[in-house]
Amino acid sequence: MDRTSPKPATSQATSQATSPAKPATAAAAAKGTSSTSSTSSAGYRRAAAPAPKKNSGPHWIKRLLARVPPLLPSACALCGAEGREILCAHCHKRFYTRQHRRCIQCAMPMPVTGKEVRCGACLKDRPAFDATIVATDYFAPSDQLALALKFGGDLRLAPLLARLIHDASRRNPVPGSDVALPMPSLLAPVPLGRTRLQERGFNQALEIAKPLSQLMGLPLQPQLLERKKETEAQSALPVGARARNVRSAFALPFATMDQVRGLHVGIVDDVMTTGATLNEVAIVLKRHGARRVTNLVFARTLPV
């Protein structure tokens, strides 16, 4: 994460930068109003422009300041304790250091006893991806981090989620086994459809992938994959309909078709539920010659 304070482009921007709003907790950000999301989307587009225009306004400055929380008074995204870090040491130790045994392929929790490294579902119907690395399970309070990033537009959380995924990737061998998972040679985010990208203003998977690629020292290819068709939100569909929803939804653009042959590709996403989306992505990559596909995900949804 860039820890240098950005220089305001105008005197008006300078006055805005001197009084940054106190960061909200993840739970508050997750409950943000629609007008907040709109402001975040606009701010992100302006911040991403090659050169900020003179009339880019205070939202542009707010977006830049959100990227350097260690330089400003902050609060823990989970418990609200004041400090310089977005996740306090107490919450980090409490929620992100204890790891249980997981299936090496889909990352579903498994019993402590037993020698099999794959769960029954993966043994019965093996997914196209080869491994999944997750930082945590998708339940309170970690779910609030994912919700605040995805729907609250709190981009300060993306580097934190990336750091937690990176920590999980360094746990070799896999907890509860003697399996050492190989790391990918390049990273790519799960792409968003054009309509949803315009509505949200950013792709949360890409925002996580950017700092993760730096932490892991791996090249990032943001446009390695494209979404060929708009799909319904997976979370709004029954489990049985999710695979059909994303079938044939992804493709490799002509420019990248020959870039994955023989490579180990890492796919970055925020949450893994049934694994249908990640499986469809892996099918496309394997079809174009990828040797191995590993998912790098912040949170894994548990079975109901």
Sequence and secondary structure as in RCSB ss.txt:
>XXXX:A:sequence
MDRTSPKPATSQATSQATSPAKPATAAAAAKGTSSTSSTSSAGYRRAAAPAPKKNSGPHWIKRLLARVPPLLPSA
CALCGAEGREILCAHCHKRFYTRQHRRCIQCAMPMPVTGKEVRCGACLKDRPAFDATIVATDYFAPSDQLALALK
FGGDLRLAPLLARLIHDASRRNPVPGSDVALPMPSLLAPVPLGRTRLQERGFNQALEIAKPLSQLMGLPLQPQLL
ERKKETEAQSALPVGARARNVRSAFALPFATMDQVRGLHVGIVDDVMTTGATLNEVAIVLKRHGARRVTNLVFAR
TLPV
>XXXX:A:secstr
   S    SSHHHHHHHTS      HHHHHT  HHHHHHHHHHHHHHTSSS  TT HHHHHHHHHTT GGGS EE
 TTT  EESSSS HHHHHHHHS    B TTT  B  SS S SS HHHHHS  SS EEEEEEES TTHHHHHHHHH
TT  TTHHHHHHHHHHHHHT  S TTSS      SEEEE    HHHHHHHSS HHHHHHHHHHHHHT  B TTS 
EE S    GGGS HHHHHHHHTT EE  GGGTTSSTT EEEEEEEEESSSHHHHHHHHHHHHTT SEEEEEEEEE
    
